[in-house]
Structures are given as structure tokens and as C-alpha cells.
Amino acid sequence: MFKWLSKYFATPSQLREAGILGMNRRNFKFISKYNKRNLYPLVDDKVKTKELAQKFGITTPRLIGTIEFQHEAKNLKDMVKDWESFVIKPAHGSGGKGVLVIKSHDENTFTTPSGRILSYKEVYQHISNTLSGLYSLGGQYDTAVIEEMVNFSHIFDNYSYQGIPDVRIIIYRGYPVMAMTRLATAASGGRANLHQGAVGVGLDIKSGKTLKAVMRNQPITHHPDTHADLSQIEVPFWTEHLLIAAKAYEMTGLGYLGADIVLDADKGPMMLELNARPGLAVQIANGIGLSKVLKKVDKYYPKRLSPEERVAYVLTH
């Protein structure tokens, strides 16, 4: 009766054999083992992450200011008067929720990269929603973070629709082990979020070149909106990307995490944020199971190396 299903669905044993890491096993064997709960605030709070990154010499988008209380929202215009473009995001947000990008503004209106015109009242309401915890982890009261907008490299102009592409790198015990770039689409609303319909492109960890590409878990070869050939992607400054990811280990003390990195046209690779509970879609984008890769790190990779030495090891082994 269910024989035909085997063509489309793998059994648990087949998934284990392929080295696919599931959520429960990830949580139990890696996150709970290598990520101490008291360290989570270092990555769950974007302001703390920025401050910590500065101490470790990691470039992040410049912080313009923060809004912690409702009555401070009226200060937004003064706060951004010297900034043509900026981003408003929740300090404890996840998955790109609550991120509002402003490309330009005048006394009464704000314009997004898609050309949408927002009134001051609408932006004020967005900040108010952010403070109330609408976009935060667990719905807790939050802080609105105002930071500079990344002037993303034109190298990716044809590969993303409106939104800024980023690179997600999984780090295990200090080693970058798997990576993908996430490309915004019309379906994802210009956001680099795979669950909302962005494209995920698996990247070779040694070179930053395309391995394969997927959208909504289905293989694709070209961007659905720009029609660019996704097989031609090669992320520049790849070693620098890996070094930022490797440094995140010493920076946070977390043994299993994800680093989101963007490429600024002027400042090069910049760390956007870190995640103590990175998703598992990177396996689909790469066509490789994480379990086998992590086992290799445990069994063969040397311990007590510096971030630079770990990156060199990844590039040569």
C-alpha cells in the first residue's frame, strides 16, 4: 500500500546512513553538550554580540543607536539625521523577523529598498511592536537596534532580489564545517530566509564555490527572479569569511553555532549575527549530511589551534 512512498521519502535508517543530522540529535548531542546556556545571551542579544565582536577585531555593521523604551521612539529622526540609509531590527529577533530596511528618508517619509513609502507613524508603530516583543525570541520585551545598512558588494547584483545576500557558516568546535549563501527572492519578500522562499546555495568549504542550489527544498539551477546561473557563484574573500566564523568560537565559547556574514562593498566581510541554534537546511543546500562531517572533526581534527590555524587546516585538508 505504501510502497510508492519509498520513491519520495527516506526511512530513518537511510537518513542515518546518509549522515543527515536531525533536530533532536542536534539538540541533544551537539547543542546541549557544547553550548552552555549561560553563554546564549552573547549571541541572542545583537547589541552584546556587536560589543563582543569589536573586542575580537571582527567587523560588524556600525551601531547607530538603540531604543529601549516607548518614549524614546520619538528620537528616531534625530538619531538617523546623518544617515541616509539604516536598518531597524529587534535585539532578540530571529529568522529575519522584524527587520526593517530604510534606503532613504526625509522629514515625513521613509523609503524601503523595494520603493515602498512608509510614514513616520508606520515606522514608529514598527518600533513599538519591536519593543513589545512581537518579533523577539519567546515574545519577551525587546530593544530596537538601529544600525548602518550594508552596502553590499555588486558581485551579487544578479543573484539576489532586492534583499542582501548572506553567507551562513556552521562552526563546530572552532572549525568552519559547512556553508551556504542565502539569496532573497520575490517569494521571500526580499529577505534571505529559506523558510520564506529564499534560495539556498551550498558552498564548498574550501573554495566558497557553488556545490548545488535549492529553493523550498527543491533543486534549482537559476535564480527564479534574476535568472542568474547559480552554478557560477564564487564568494570572494572566502578565507576572511572563514576566519570570522572561526573567531566566533573564542568570542562566544559556543562549540556549535552558525555565523551569518555579509560582504560589504567597502569594508569587506562583516559579521551580521551569530546563532546558537542554527537550522539544518544547510544540509539540503549542500547535499551532504552534517553528522559525518562532525564525526570527522571529533576523530581527526587537531585540538588547541588558533582561529588562523584552524582555517588553514580546513583549506588544506
C-alpha positions as CSV (number, residue, x, y, z in Angstrom):
1,M,0.0,0.0,0.0
2,F,2.8,2.4,0.9
3,K,5.4,1.0,-1.4
4,W,5.3,4.0,-3.7
5,L,6.2,6.3,-0.9
6,S,9.8,4.9,-0.8
7,K,10.5,6.8,-4.0
8,Y,9.9,10.1,-2.3
9,F,10.6,9.6,1.5
10,A,13.8,8.2,3.1
11,T,13.5,5.9,6.1
12,P,15.2,6.9,9.4
13,S,17.9,4.3,8.8
14,Q,18.5,5.7,5.3
15,L,18.8,9.2,6.7
16,R,21.3,8.0,9.4
17,E,23.3,6.2,6.8
18,A,23.5,9.3,4.7
19,G,24.7,11.2,7.8
20,I,21.7,13.5,8.0
21,L,21.6,15.3,11.3
22,G,18.1,15.7,12.7
23,M,16.8,18.3,15.1
24,N,16.5,16.1,18.1
25,R,20.0,14.7,17.7
26,R,21.4,18.1,17.0
27,N,19.8,19.5,20.2
28,F,20.9,16.5,22.4
29,K,24.3,15.6,21.1
30,F,25.7,19.0,20.0
31,I,23.8,22.0,21.3
32,S,23.3,20.8,24.8
33,K,26.8,19.3,25.0
34,Y,28.8,22.2,23.6
35,N,26.6,25.3,24.2
36,K,26.3,26.3,27.8
37,R,23.0,28.1,28.5
38,N,24.7,30.9,30.3
39,L,26.5,31.8,27.1
40,Y,23.4,32.2,25.0
41,P,22.9,35.9,25.7
42,L,26.2,36.6,23.9
43,V,24.5,35.7,20.6
44,D,20.8,36.2,21.4
45,D,21.3,39.9,22.1
46,K,22.6,41.6,19.0
47,V,24.0,44.6,20.9
48,K,26.1,42.3,23.1
49,T,27.2,40.4,20.0
50,K,28.4,43.7,18.4
51,E,30.3,44.8,21.5
52,L,32.0,41.4,21.8
53,A,32.9,41.3,18.1
54,Q,34.7,44.7,18.5
55,K,36.9,43.2,21.2
56,F,37.9,40.3,18.9
57,G,38.6,42.5,15.9
58,I,35.5,41.3,13.9
59,T,33.8,43.9,11.7
60,T,30.1,44.3,12.1
61,P,27.6,46.9,10.7
62,R,28.1,50.1,12.7
63,L,25.6,50.7,15.6
64,I,23.8,54.0,15.2
65,G,21.8,53.7,18.4
66,T,19.2,51.7,20.4
67,I,15.6,52.4,21.5
68,E,14.7,50.6,24.8
69,F,11.5,52.4,25.8
70,Q,8.4,53.6,24.0
71,H,9.0,57.3,24.8
72,E,12.4,57.0,23.1
73,A,10.9,56.2,19.7
74,K,10.3,59.9,19.1
75,N,14.1,60.3,19.0
76,L,14.4,58.3,15.8
77,K,14.6,61.3,13.4
78,D,17.4,62.9,15.4
79,M,19.2,59.5,15.7
80,V,19.3,59.0,11.9
81,K,19.5,62.5,10.7
82,D,23.1,62.0,9.5
83,W,22.3,58.6,7.9
84,E,20.6,58.3,4.5
85,S,20.0,54.6,5.0
86,F,19.8,52.4,8.0
87,V,18.2,49.2,9.4
88,I,15.9,48.7,12.4
89,K,15.9,45.2,13.9
90,P,15.0,43.6,17.2
91,A,17.9,42.9,19.6
92,H,16.5,39.4,20.3
93,G,14.9,38.6,16.9
94,S,15.5,35.5,14.8
95,G,14.9,34.4,11.3
96,G,14.9,37.9,9.9
97,K,11.6,38.8,11.7
98,G,11.1,42.5,12.4
99,V,13.9,43.7,10.3
100,L,13.0,47.0,8.5
101,V,15.5,48.3,6.0
102,I,15.3,52.0,5.1
103,K,17.1,53.1,1.9
104,S,16.3,56.8,2.2
105,H,14.1,59.2,4.2
106,D,13.1,62.8,4.5
107,E,11.2,64.8,7.2
108,N,8.0,62.8,6.9
109,T,8.5,59.6,4.9
110,F,10.8,56.6,4.8
111,T,11.5,54.5,1.7
112,T,12.4,50.8,1.6
113,P,14.7,49.2,-1.0
114,S,11.6,47.9,-2.8
115,G,10.3,51.5,-3.2
116,R,7.6,51.2,-0.6
117,I,6.9,54.6,1.1
118,L,6.3,54.5,4.9
119,S,5.0,57.3,7.0
120,Y,6.7,58.3,10.3
121,K,3.7,56.8,12.1
122,E,4.2,53.4,10.4
123,V,7.9,53.3,11.3
124,Y,7.0,54.4,14.9
125,Q,4.5,51.6,15.1
126,H,7.1,49.1,13.8
127,I,9.4,50.2,16.6
128,S,6.6,50.0,19.1
129,N,5.9,46.4,18.0
130,T,9.6,45.6,18.3
131,L,9.7,46.9,21.9
132,S,6.6,44.9,22.9
133,G,8.3,41.7,21.8
134,L,6.3,40.9,18.7
135,Y,9.4,39.8,16.8
136,S,11.6,38.6,19.7
137,L,12.5,35.1,20.9
138,G,9.9,34.0,23.4
139,G,7.9,37.2,23.0
140,Q,10.0,39.0,25.6
141,Y,10.2,42.8,25.8
142,D,12.9,43.9,23.4
143,T,15.1,46.7,22.2
144,A,15.1,48.2,18.8
145,V,18.6,48.3,17.3
146,I,19.4,50.9,14.6
147,E,22.5,50.1,12.6
148,E,24.0,51.1,9.3
149,M,22.8,49.5,6.1
150,V,25.3,47.2,4.5
151,N,26.5,48.5,1.1
152,F,26.5,45.0,-0.3
153,S,29.0,44.1,-3.0
154,H,27.8,44.4,-6.6
155,I,29.3,41.0,-7.2
156,F,26.0,39.6,-6.1
157,D,23.8,42.0,-8.0
158,N,22.4,39.3,-10.3
159,Y,22.0,36.7,-7.6
160,S,19.6,38.3,-5.2
161,Y,16.2,40.0,-5.5
162,Q,16.2,43.3,-3.6
163,G,17.5,41.9,-0.3
164,I,21.1,41.5,0.9
165,P,22.5,38.0,0.4
166,D,24.4,36.5,3.3
167,V,26.6,33.5,4.0
168,R,25.7,31.1,6.8
169,I,28.7,29.1,8.1
170,I,28.3,26.3,10.6
171,I,31.2,26.2,13.2
172,Y,31.9,23.1,15.2
173,R,34.5,23.2,18.0
174,G,36.1,26.2,16.3
175,Y,36.2,24.7,12.8
176,P,34.1,26.0,9.9
177,V,32.5,22.8,8.6
178,M,29.6,23.7,6.2
179,A,28.4,26.8,4.5
180,M,25.7,28.2,2.2
181,T,24.7,31.5,0.8
182,R,21.1,32.6,1.1
183,L,19.7,34.7,-1.7
184,A,16.5,36.7,-1.5
185,T,13.7,36.2,-3.9
186,A,10.3,37.9,-4.7
187,A,8.7,34.9,-2.9
188,S,10.7,35.6,0.2
189,G,9.8,39.3,0.2
190,G,13.4,40.3,-0.5
191,R,14.6,38.5,2.7
192,A,17.4,35.9,2.8
193,N,15.2,33.5,4.7
194,L,14.9,29.9,3.3
195,H,11.6,29.2,5.1
196,Q,10.0,32.2,3.4
197,G,11.2,31.1,-0.1
198,A,14.8,32.4,-0.4
199,V,17.3,30.4,-2.4
200,G,20.0,28.4,-0.6
201,V,23.2,27.7,-2.4
202,G,25.6,25.2,-0.8
203,L,29.2,26.3,-0.9
204,D,32.3,24.3,-0.9
205,I,34.0,24.9,2.4
206,K,37.5,25.1,0.8
207,S,36.7,27.5,-2.0
208,G,33.4,29.2,-1.5
209,K,32.2,27.9,-4.8
210,T,28.7,26.6,-5.6
211,L,28.0,22.9,-4.9
212,K,24.3,22.9,-5.5
213,A,21.2,25.2,-5.1
214,V,17.7,24.7,-3.7
215,M,14.5,26.6,-3.2
216,R,11.8,25.3,-0.9
217,N,13.9,22.1,-0.7
218,Q,13.8,21.5,-4.4
219,P,16.9,21.6,-6.7
220,I,17.2,24.6,-9.0
221,T,19.9,25.9,-11.4
222,H,19.0,29.6,-11.9
223,H,17.6,32.3,-9.6
224,P,13.8,32.4,-10.1
225,D,13.7,36.2,-10.5
226,T,17.0,37.3,-11.9
227,H,17.6,34.1,-13.9
228,A,21.3,34.2,-13.0
229,D,23.2,30.9,-13.2
230,L,23.7,29.8,-9.6
231,S,26.5,27.4,-10.5
232,Q,28.8,30.4,-11.2
233,I,28.8,31.8,-7.6
234,E,32.2,32.0,-6.0
235,V,32.2,34.1,-2.8
236,P,35.2,36.5,-2.8
237,F,37.4,36.9,0.3
238,W,36.5,33.4,1.3
239,T,39.4,32.9,3.7
240,E,38.3,36.1,5.5
241,H,34.7,34.7,5.8
242,L,36.1,31.5,7.3
243,L,38.3,33.4,9.7
244,I,35.3,35.5,11.1
245,A,33.5,32.2,11.6
246,A,36.4,30.6,13.4
247,K,36.9,33.5,15.7
248,A,33.3,33.3,16.8
249,Y,34.3,30.2,18.8
250,E,36.7,32.1,21.0
251,M,34.4,35.0,21.0
252,T,31.4,33.2,22.5
253,G,32.7,29.9,23.9
254,L,30.0,28.1,22.0
255,G,31.0,24.8,20.4
256,Y,28.2,24.6,17.8
257,L,26.9,27.7,16.2
258,G,26.1,29.5,13.0
259,A,27.7,32.7,11.8
260,D,25.9,35.0,9.3
261,I,28.3,37.0,7.2
262,V,27.6,39.7,4.6
263,L,30.0,41.2,2.0
264,D,30.2,45.0,2.1
265,A,31.5,46.7,-1.0
266,D,33.8,49.0,1.1
267,K,34.5,47.1,4.3
268,G,34.7,43.5,3.0
269,P,33.1,40.6,5.0
270,M,31.2,41.7,8.1
271,M,29.6,39.5,10.7
272,L,25.8,40.2,10.8
273,E,24.9,37.9,13.7
274,L,25.5,34.6,15.4
275,N,23.1,31.8,16.2
276,A,23.4,29.2,19.0
277,R,20.7,27.1,17.4
278,P,21.5,27.2,13.6
279,G,19.0,25.4,11.4
280,L,19.7,22.3,9.5
281,A,18.7,23.4,6.0
282,V,22.4,23.8,5.2
283,Q,22.5,20.0,4.7
284,I,19.9,20.3,1.9
285,A,21.7,23.1,0.2
286,N,25.0,21.2,0.3
287,G,23.5,17.8,-0.4
288,I,25.7,16.5,2.5
289,G,24.7,15.2,5.9
290,L,26.3,17.1,8.9
291,S,26.7,14.1,11.1
292,K,29.6,12.6,9.0
293,V,31.3,15.9,8.9
294,L,31.1,16.5,12.6
295,K,32.4,13.0,13.3
296,K,35.4,13.7,11.2
297,V,36.1,16.8,13.3
298,D,35.9,14.8,16.5
299,K,38.1,12.0,15.2
300,Y,40.8,13.7,13.1
301,Y,40.9,17.5,13.5
302,P,43.7,18.7,15.9
303,K,42.8,20.5,19.1
304,R,44.0,23.7,20.7
305,L,44.8,25.6,17.4
306,S,44.3,29.3,16.8
307,P,41.5,30.5,14.6
308,E,44.0,31.2,11.8
309,E,45.5,27.7,12.2
310,R,42.0,26.1,12.1
311,V,41.1,27.9,8.9
312,A,44.4,26.9,7.3
313,Y,43.6,23.3,8.3
314,V,40.2,23.5,6.7
315,L,41.6,24.9,3.5
316,T,44.4,22.3,3.2
317,H,42.6,19.2,4.4
